[in-house]
Amino acid sequence: MTTLKVGVIGVGGIAGTHMPGWAASPHTEVIAGSDISQDAVDTWAAKWGVAQTSTDSADLINNPDIDIIDICTPNNYHTPLAIAALEAGKHVICEKPLAPTEKIFKT
Ligand SMILES: NC(=O)c1ccc[n+]([C@@H]2O[C@H](COP(=O)([O-])OP(=O)(O)OC[C@H]3O[C@@H](n4cnc5c(N)ncnc54)[C@H](O)[C@@H]3O)[C@@H](O)[C@H]2O)c1
């Protein structure tokens, strides 16, 4: 069975809640994680057996092996990361809220 490969950006509290769901699905495999904290991503990767880590979210967004980006950062980063991932052709799961205010969507 082909599995969709997942990269998680921001590996704090809510990412720990997402991980059992990803692990339970026969259709997904988390293959990479990114966090601005090296310690946080190392600890998370060891706990969940994830081989690829980075402190630069672009490494995941530009990784052609990744199908789904799971955004679990603080709110201010949701919109730019979601747009970058979508523009890279990824499926995106984004924690709420998508943006801090509605104004970010207006041009
Ligand atoms: N914790 C919850 O129960 C809960 C519930 C619902 C929604 N959320 C949402 O989940 C999001 C994250 O909340 P949390 O509680 O997991 O926060 P957290 O502080 O526990 O984790 C956030 C992680 O993101 C990392 N990070 C910060 N900026 C980053 C960046 N630019 N790139 C990559 N990593 C970055 C931090 O180092 C940290 O490890 C928030 O949007 C929050 O609203 C959380």
The ligand as a MOL file (V3000), in Angstrom:
LIG
                    3D

  0  0  0     0  0            999 V3000
M  V30 BEGIN CTAB
M  V30 COUNTS 44 48 0 0 0
M  V30 BEGIN ATOM
M  V30 1 N -1.9710 22.7150 22.6820 0
M  V30 2 C -3.2630 22.5990 22.4050 0
M  V30 3 O -4.0390 21.9270 23.1080 0
M  V30 4 C -3.8130 23.2110 21.1670 0
M  V30 5 C -5.1420 22.9850 20.8940 0
M  V30 6 C -5.6600 23.5120 19.7470 0
M  V30 7 C -4.8950 24.2690 18.9170 0
M  V30 8 N -3.5960 24.5000 19.1950 0 CHG=1
M  V30 9 C -2.8240 25.3120 18.2740 0
M  V30 10 O -1.6230 24.6460 17.9320 0
M  V30 11 C -0.6140 25.6090 17.6500 0
M  V30 12 C 0.6160 25.2910 18.4470 0
M  V30 13 O 0.2830 25.2880 19.8250 0
M  V30 14 P 1.0990 24.4220 20.8640 0
M  V30 15 O 0.2860 24.3880 22.1010 0
M  V30 16 O 1.5170 23.1090 20.2380 0 CHG=-1
M  V30 17 O 2.3970 25.3550 21.0720 0
M  V30 18 P 3.8440 24.9220 21.6100 0
M  V30 19 O 4.4980 26.1840 22.0320 0
M  V30 20 O 3.7350 23.7890 22.5800 0
M  V30 21 O 4.5720 24.3360 20.3090 0
M  V30 22 C 4.9120 25.1380 19.2160 0
M  V30 23 C 6.2400 24.6510 18.6510 0
M  V30 24 O 6.5050 25.3800 17.4600 0
M  V30 25 C 7.8800 25.7540 17.4560 0
M  V30 26 N 8.0140 26.9190 16.5950 0
M  V30 27 C 7.8110 28.2210 16.8910 0
M  V30 28 N 7.9770 28.9890 15.8000 0
M  V30 29 C 8.2940 28.1450 14.7770 0
M  V30 30 C 8.5890 28.3280 13.3930 0
M  V30 31 N 8.5610 29.5450 12.8300 0
M  V30 32 N 8.8980 27.2400 12.6500 0
M  V30 33 C 8.9180 26.0060 13.1980 0
M  V30 34 N 8.6520 25.7660 14.5090 0
M  V30 35 C 8.3250 26.8240 15.2860 0
M  V30 36 C 8.2270 25.9860 18.9200 0
M  V30 37 O 9.6240 25.8850 19.1460 0
M  V30 38 C 7.4320 24.8640 19.5940 0
M  V30 39 O 8.1880 23.6560 19.6770 0
M  V30 40 C -1.2250 26.9860 17.9710 0
M  V30 41 O -1.6700 27.5630 16.7770 0
M  V30 42 C -2.4150 26.6540 18.8590 0
M  V30 43 O -3.4580 27.5940 18.7080 0
M  V30 44 C -3.0300 23.9840 20.3040 0
M  V30 END ATOM
M  V30 BEGIN BOND
M  V30 1 1 1 2
M  V30 2 2 2 3
M  V30 3 1 2 4
M  V30 4 1 4 5
M  V30 5 2 4 44
M  V30 6 2 5 6
M  V30 7 1 6 7
M  V30 8 2 7 8
M  V30 9 1 8 9
M  V30 10 1 8 44
M  V30 11 1 9 10
M  V30 12 1 9 42
M  V30 13 1 10 11
M  V30 14 1 11 12
M  V30 15 1 11 40
M  V30 16 1 12 13
M  V30 17 1 13 14
M  V30 18 2 14 15
M  V30 19 1 14 16
M  V30 20 1 14 17
M  V30 21 1 17 18
M  V30 22 2 18 19
M  V30 23 1 18 20
M  V30 24 1 18 21
M  V30 25 1 21 22
M  V30 26 1 22 23
M  V30 27 1 23 24
M  V30 28 1 23 38
M  V30 29 1 24 25
M  V30 30 1 25 26
M  V30 31 1 25 36
M  V30 32 1 26 27
M  V30 33 1 26 35
M  V30 34 2 27 28
M  V30 35 1 28 29
M  V30 36 1 29 30
M  V30 37 2 29 35
M  V30 38 1 30 31
M  V30 39 2 30 32
M  V30 40 1 32 33
M  V30 41 2 33 34
M  V30 42 1 34 35
M  V30 43 1 36 37
M  V30 44 1 36 38
M  V30 45 1 38 39
M  V30 46 1 40 41
M  V30 47 1 40 42
M  V30 48 1 42 43
M  V30 END BOND
M  V30 END CTAB
M  END
